[in-house]
């Protein structure tokens, strides 16, 4: 049954969204953006202070005019635990309502060590729950694997078997959000990075393989089960080559360190990302490495053009190794991209921009996805109800 819409929350949620969009925004500027009068903005901010959601501090003086305040996360406000599981390691961070994650724990792992990683993350989250109590409102996980119905169904780059991550939760009531790392990095770039201001953003990233997402009006299109955006498994490659995912001809196999090794006649690398970085550096003075990079750049750019033809985005953001590959073979990349576009697009091609959030993109995106749950009408209902209960263990940040 759908919960009836609560008339208490639209104004507060709108103001909280401005704080998420522009951390440290002044109350006067937030009111201007939302079309609120000064009195209304003051009343809403006071309500959010009373709920331990927002804090206000005097804003630095900026010429003449009435003094105003900056809107900041309340020191006793809600937190999201953000976990990122990458090819070589994991880290856990905390984020307040401004969506800025601060790392609190990290570890490295060998391939095939899923039970060890799950255990270490679970221990970290239990410690955070004991420390922060009711303030810990959700756990949001970014993982370098295909995610279907919140399960890892193809964690082959991690060397894992299909894995259920629900065991990491510190208790049965904490919401769990799980997303693919490229999807979450694309969400972050669309909302606050290189795609900011664009209605439709296509994000692509090359690490070990290629992933991405189409973000429309700030919402990632992940399909019915959550596995949308597996662009690396489109048949843009050699159909005679079987991918570890089980399909043939995957684009994945043409654009990363494994492809560079193949073109150089080298054995498949244990760490394809590190191998690619080495080849990209060598390409500046090594003709054989430069040729391998040009081949990979051609394959990457041609596939991007195909996706542009299919999706018609306003902008394409490129993360991970993709901007480095483009820069290392710019003429070949640009030629392949233009040649792959439909003719009517070539006079004004969709811009390609390097992602601006770097290695923190997926972590920031996971924080955003977790906050979408916490800062919803039902999430605020639950927060307000918890404030009325006796204090639980843990209250400091």
PLY file of the C-alpha trace (Angstrom):
ply
format ascii 1.0
element vertex 397
property float x
property float y
property float z
element edge 396
property int vertex1
property int vertex2
end_header
0.00 0.00 0.00
1.39 3.40 -0.94
1.97 5.74 1.97
-0.11 8.93 1.56
1.87 12.02 0.66
2.93 13.94 3.77
2.33 17.68 3.45
5.10 18.37 6.00
8.00 17.47 3.76
7.99 19.12 0.28
9.43 22.44 1.52
12.06 20.85 3.80
13.04 18.34 1.11
13.48 21.13 -1.41
15.77 23.03 0.97
17.72 19.86 1.80
18.16 19.25 -1.94
19.78 22.66 -2.30
22.20 21.83 0.51
23.02 18.55 -1.24
23.45 20.32 -4.57
25.61 23.14 -3.18
27.13 22.31 0.22
27.49 25.48 2.28
24.84 27.37 0.31
23.49 30.43 2.11
19.89 30.52 3.24
19.29 33.63 1.09
20.67 31.96 -2.05
18.73 28.75 -1.43
15.53 30.79 -0.96
16.18 32.65 -4.21
16.66 29.41 -6.16
13.50 27.91 -4.69
11.40 31.05 -5.09
10.79 31.27 -1.35
10.24 34.41 0.64
12.67 35.19 3.43
10.10 34.31 6.09
9.29 30.93 4.55
12.96 30.02 4.20
13.57 31.02 7.82
10.64 28.89 9.04
11.71 25.82 7.04
15.32 26.12 8.19
14.14 26.37 11.80
12.08 23.19 11.41
15.09 21.37 9.99
17.27 22.59 12.85
14.72 21.29 15.34
14.90 17.89 13.59
18.73 17.81 13.78
18.90 17.90 9.99
20.42 21.33 9.29
22.71 23.65 11.17
23.18 27.35 10.42
26.28 29.48 10.90
26.77 33.14 9.98
27.80 33.51 6.35
30.89 35.58 5.52
29.97 39.19 4.82
29.58 39.90 1.10
29.13 43.63 0.77
25.99 45.46 1.77
22.71 43.79 2.47
21.13 41.81 5.23
23.35 39.21 6.92
22.47 35.61 6.14
23.57 32.14 7.20
25.19 29.12 5.61
23.21 25.87 5.70
25.30 22.92 6.88
24.66 19.33 7.99
23.61 19.20 11.63
26.34 17.73 13.91
23.76 15.22 15.16
22.22 14.64 11.74
21.74 11.47 9.68
24.68 9.58 8.18
25.08 7.13 5.33
27.80 4.49 5.47
29.32 4.26 1.98
31.29 1.20 0.89
33.31 0.86 -2.30
34.62 -2.53 -3.45
37.17 -2.19 -6.23
39.39 -4.53 -8.21
42.21 -4.38 -5.68
40.63 -3.28 -2.40
37.75 -1.75 -0.48
37.06 1.33 1.60
34.28 2.57 3.84
33.28 6.20 4.37
30.66 8.23 6.17
28.62 10.97 4.50
26.25 13.52 5.98
23.44 15.21 4.09
25.93 17.24 2.05
27.01 13.97 0.39
30.71 14.46 1.12
32.16 11.04 2.04
35.00 10.83 4.55
36.92 7.54 4.56
36.99 5.76 7.94
38.39 2.32 7.01
40.03 0.52 4.10
41.60 -2.79 3.16
43.12 -4.72 0.29
42.01 -8.10 -0.99
43.12 -10.90 -3.26
40.89 -12.16 -6.05
38.41 -14.74 -4.87
38.41 -13.42 -1.30
34.75 -12.49 -1.12
34.12 -14.07 2.29
37.05 -12.22 3.82
35.93 -8.90 2.31
32.31 -9.35 3.42
33.49 -10.17 6.95
35.81 -7.15 7.17
33.17 -4.74 5.87
30.54 -6.20 8.21
32.85 -5.69 11.20
33.47 -2.07 10.14
29.76 -1.34 9.78
28.94 -2.87 13.15
31.54 -0.61 14.74
30.01 2.42 13.00
26.53 1.45 14.18
27.74 1.15 17.77
29.44 4.53 17.53
26.69 6.51 15.79
23.50 4.67 16.78
20.29 5.91 15.17
22.22 8.43 13.06
23.39 5.66 10.72
20.39 5.56 8.38
21.54 3.51 5.39
24.40 1.53 3.87
25.20 2.23 0.22
27.63 0.00 -1.68
29.49 0.58 -4.94
30.99 -2.57 -6.42
32.94 -3.42 -9.56
30.44 -6.05 -10.70
27.05 -6.44 -12.31
24.28 -5.94 -9.75
20.90 -7.60 -10.18
18.19 -7.29 -7.56
20.89 -6.13 -5.11
23.00 -9.29 -5.66
26.36 -9.51 -7.41
25.60 -11.74 -10.36
28.81 -11.35 -12.38
31.73 -10.34 -10.15
34.26 -11.91 -12.55
36.65 -8.94 -12.46
36.90 -9.50 -8.69
37.36 -13.24 -9.09
34.26 -13.77 -6.92
31.36 -16.15 -7.15
27.86 -14.60 -7.22
27.54 -12.94 -3.84
24.79 -11.71 -1.54
26.00 -8.63 0.35
23.09 -8.39 2.77
25.29 -9.99 5.45
27.30 -6.77 5.82
24.37 -4.91 7.41
24.79 -4.02 11.08
21.11 -4.82 11.78
17.99 -5.97 9.96
16.37 -2.54 9.78
19.12 -0.56 8.03
18.31 0.01 4.33
20.86 -1.40 1.88
21.55 0.19 -1.51
23.90 -1.60 -3.94
25.02 -0.31 -7.33
27.59 -0.96 -10.01
30.62 1.32 -9.66
30.34 2.78 -13.17
26.63 3.47 -12.66
27.28 5.32 -9.42
30.23 7.25 -10.83
27.96 8.32 -13.69
25.29 9.43 -11.23
27.87 11.57 -9.42
29.19 13.11 -12.64
25.66 13.92 -13.84
24.61 15.57 -10.59
27.77 17.36 -9.59
30.62 16.68 -12.01
31.39 16.96 -15.71
27.74 16.38 -16.67
26.27 18.99 -14.32
23.47 20.95 -15.99
22.88 18.43 -18.79
19.50 16.72 -19.03
20.81 13.45 -20.48
24.32 12.26 -19.62
26.01 9.15 -21.00
28.83 8.13 -18.67
31.45 5.56 -19.68
34.45 4.39 -17.72
37.30 2.03 -18.53
38.99 0.17 -15.68
39.11 -3.62 -15.99
36.57 -3.73 -18.80
34.11 -0.94 -19.58
30.95 0.11 -17.80
28.64 3.06 -17.77
25.16 4.41 -17.40
22.65 6.71 -19.03
21.45 9.35 -16.54
18.27 11.23 -17.42
17.34 14.25 -15.31
19.59 13.00 -12.52
18.15 9.46 -12.47
20.24 6.50 -13.74
18.49 4.19 -16.20
19.38 0.78 -14.76
16.56 -1.32 -16.17
14.05 -3.64 -14.57
16.51 -5.68 -12.48
19.29 -3.13 -12.03
21.78 -4.46 -14.58
21.37 -1.72 -17.19
24.51 0.03 -18.41
26.62 -3.07 -19.07
27.90 -1.40 -22.23
31.13 -3.39 -22.17
29.11 -6.44 -23.15
27.70 -5.03 -26.35
29.02 -6.98 -29.37
31.34 -4.24 -30.65
34.35 -6.58 -30.58
35.74 -9.72 -32.21
32.90 -12.26 -32.39
35.37 -15.15 -32.29
36.47 -14.17 -28.78
34.50 -15.44 -25.78
34.21 -12.96 -22.89
34.42 -14.13 -19.26
30.75 -13.05 -19.00
29.83 -15.88 -21.39
28.97 -13.79 -24.45
30.99 -13.43 -27.66
32.39 -10.24 -29.17
32.18 -8.07 -26.06
33.48 -4.49 -26.31
35.14 -5.04 -22.90
37.84 -7.13 -24.53
38.89 -4.38 -26.95
39.40 -1.34 -24.72
41.39 -2.11 -21.56
44.74 -3.47 -20.42
43.90 -6.98 -21.61
43.44 -5.67 -25.14
46.73 -3.74 -24.98
48.53 -6.89 -23.82
47.05 -8.88 -26.68
48.11 -6.29 -29.27
51.63 -6.31 -27.81
51.84 -10.12 -27.81
52.08 -10.18 -24.01
50.43 -12.62 -21.59
47.13 -11.56 -20.03
48.13 -9.24 -17.17
47.32 -10.00 -13.54
46.43 -6.33 -13.08
45.02 -5.02 -16.39
44.64 -1.46 -15.09
48.26 -1.17 -13.95
49.40 -2.75 -17.23
47.37 -0.22 -19.23
48.85 2.70 -17.30
52.35 1.41 -18.03
51.63 1.02 -21.76
50.07 4.49 -21.96
53.23 5.94 -20.44
55.50 3.93 -22.75
53.48 5.03 -25.79
55.12 8.46 -25.59
58.43 7.01 -26.80
57.73 3.40 -27.86
56.31 2.92 -31.36
54.90 -0.55 -30.64
53.10 0.66 -27.52
51.83 3.71 -29.40
50.35 1.49 -32.12
48.61 -0.70 -29.54
47.14 2.40 -27.89
45.91 3.71 -31.25
44.13 0.40 -31.90
42.41 0.49 -28.53
41.54 4.19 -28.94
39.89 3.41 -32.29
37.80 0.63 -30.73
36.79 2.83 -27.80
35.86 5.88 -29.89
33.90 3.86 -32.46
31.79 2.26 -29.75
31.14 5.62 -28.09
29.88 6.94 -31.42
27.48 4.01 -31.67
26.07 4.75 -28.22
25.72 8.44 -29.07
23.73 7.47 -32.15
21.51 5.25 -29.99
20.98 7.48 -26.94
21.33 11.07 -28.21
22.82 12.39 -24.93
23.58 16.04 -24.25
27.10 15.12 -23.15
29.33 12.06 -22.74
31.52 11.90 -19.64
34.57 9.64 -19.69
36.06 8.16 -16.53
38.86 5.85 -15.47
41.37 5.13 -18.24
39.12 6.42 -21.03
40.37 10.06 -21.01
43.98 8.84 -20.85
43.46 6.60 -23.88
41.85 9.48 -25.73
44.68 11.88 -24.87
47.37 9.37 -25.81
45.94 8.90 -29.32
43.88 12.05 -29.83
43.91 12.28 -33.66
42.99 8.61 -34.12
40.37 8.74 -31.37
38.70 11.87 -32.75
38.68 10.53 -36.30
37.12 7.24 -35.21
34.50 9.06 -33.15
33.45 11.35 -35.99
33.45 8.52 -38.54
31.14 6.50 -36.30
28.56 9.26 -35.95
25.54 9.55 -38.19
26.20 12.25 -40.78
23.77 14.81 -39.34
25.65 14.72 -36.00
29.14 15.45 -37.36
28.78 19.21 -37.81
27.99 19.60 -34.12
29.11 16.39 -32.39
28.02 15.58 -28.86
30.84 16.77 -26.57
33.05 14.27 -24.77
34.27 15.47 -21.36
36.73 13.92 -18.94
35.08 13.01 -15.65
35.91 15.59 -12.99
35.48 13.60 -9.76
38.38 11.22 -10.31
38.75 8.10 -8.17
36.08 9.35 -5.75
33.29 9.37 -8.34
31.77 6.00 -7.41
32.05 6.74 -3.69
30.29 10.11 -4.14
27.63 8.47 -6.29
27.03 5.78 -3.68
26.60 8.50 -1.06
24.07 10.23 -3.30
22.12 7.01 -3.85
22.01 6.35 -0.11
20.87 9.88 0.64
18.07 9.52 -1.91
16.63 6.91 0.45
17.34 8.77 3.69
16.13 12.18 2.47
12.78 11.02 1.14
9.35 11.53 2.68
9.38 8.06 4.23
12.99 8.50 5.31
12.21 11.78 7.07
9.14 10.23 8.68
11.36 7.50 10.14
14.02 10.01 11.25
11.46 12.22 13.00
9.94 9.18 14.72
13.36 8.02 15.95
14.06 11.45 17.45
10.97 11.06 19.63
12.27 7.78 21.06
14.76 7.53 23.93
18.37 8.10 22.83
20.19 5.03 21.52
23.86 4.15 21.79
26.08 6.39 19.76
25.42 10.02 18.99
28.69 11.61 17.93
30.14 11.73 14.47
0 1
1 2
2 3
3 4
4 5
5 6
6 7
7 8
8 9
9 10
10 11
11 12
12 13
13 14
14 15
15 16
16 17
17 18
18 19
19 20
20 21
21 22
22 23
23 24
24 25
25 26
26 27
27 28
28 29
29 30
30 31
31 32
32 33
33 34
34 35
35 36
36 37
37 38
38 39
39 40
40 41
41 42
42 43
43 44
44 45
45 46
46 47
47 48
48 49
49 50
50 51
51 52
52 53
53 54
54 55
55 56
56 57
57 58
58 59
59 60
60 61
61 62
62 63
63 64
64 65
65 66
66 67
67 68
68 69
69 70
70 71
71 72
72 73
73 74
74 75
75 76
76 77
77 78
78 79
79 80
80 81
81 82
82 83
83 84
84 85
85 86
86 87
87 88
88 89
89 90
90 91
91 92
92 93
93 94
94 95
95 96
96 97
97 98
98 99
99 100
100 101
101 102
102 103
103 104
104 105
105 106
106 107
107 108
108 109
109 110
110 111
111 112
112 113
113 114
114 115
115 116
116 117
117 118
118 119
119 120
120 121
121 122
122 123
123 124
124 125
125 126
126 127
127 128
128 129
129 130
130 131
131 132
132 133
133 134
134 135
135 136
136 137
137 138
138 139
139 140
140 141
141 142
142 143
143 144
144 145
145 146
146 147
147 148
148 149
149 150
150 151
151 152
152 153
153 154
154 155
155 156
156 157
157 158
158 159
159 160
160 161
161 162
162 163
163 164
164 165
165 166
166 167
167 168
168 169
169 170
170 171
171 172
172 173
173 174
174 175
175 176
176 177
177 178
178 179
179 180
180 181
181 182
182 183
183 184
184 185
185 186
186 187
187 188
188 189
189 190
190 191
191 192
192 193
193 194
194 195
195 196
196 197
197 198
198 199
199 200
200 201
201 202
202 203
203 204
204 205
205 206
206 207
207 208
208 209
209 210
210 211
211 212
212 213
213 214
214 215
215 216
216 217
217 218
218 219
219 220
220 221
221 222
222 223
223 224
224 225
225 226
226 227
227 228
228 229
229 230
230 231
231 232
232 233
233 234
234 235
235 236
236 237
237 238
238 239
239 240
240 241
241 242
242 243
243 244
244 245
245 246
246 247
247 248
248 249
249 250
250 251
251 252
252 253
253 254
254 255
255 256
256 257
257 258
258 259
259 260
260 261
261 262
262 263
263 264
264 265
265 266
266 267
267 268
268 269
269 270
270 271
271 272
272 273
273 274
274 275
275 276
276 277
277 278
278 279
279 280
280 281
281 282
282 283
283 284
284 285
285 286
286 287
287 288
288 289
289 290
290 291
291 292
292 293
293 294
294 295
295 296
296 297
297 298
298 299
299 300
300 301
301 302
302 303
303 304
304 305
305 306
306 307
307 308
308 309
309 310
310 311
311 312
312 313
313 314
314 315
315 316
316 317
317 318
318 319
319 320
320 321
321 322
322 323
323 324
324 325
325 326
326 327
327 328
328 329
329 330
330 331
331 332
332 333
333 334
334 335
335 336
336 337
337 338
338 339
339 340
340 341
341 342
342 343
343 344
344 345
345 346
346 347
347 348
348 349
349 350
350 351
351 352
352 353
353 354
354 355
355 356
356 357
357 358
358 359
359 360
360 361
361 362
362 363
363 364
364 365
365 366
366 367
367 368
368 369
369 370
370 371
371 372
372 373
373 374
374 375
375 376
376 377
377 378
378 379
379 380
380 381
381 382
382 383
383 384
384 385
385 386
386 387
387 388
388 389
389 390
390 391
391 392
392 393
393 394
394 395
395 396
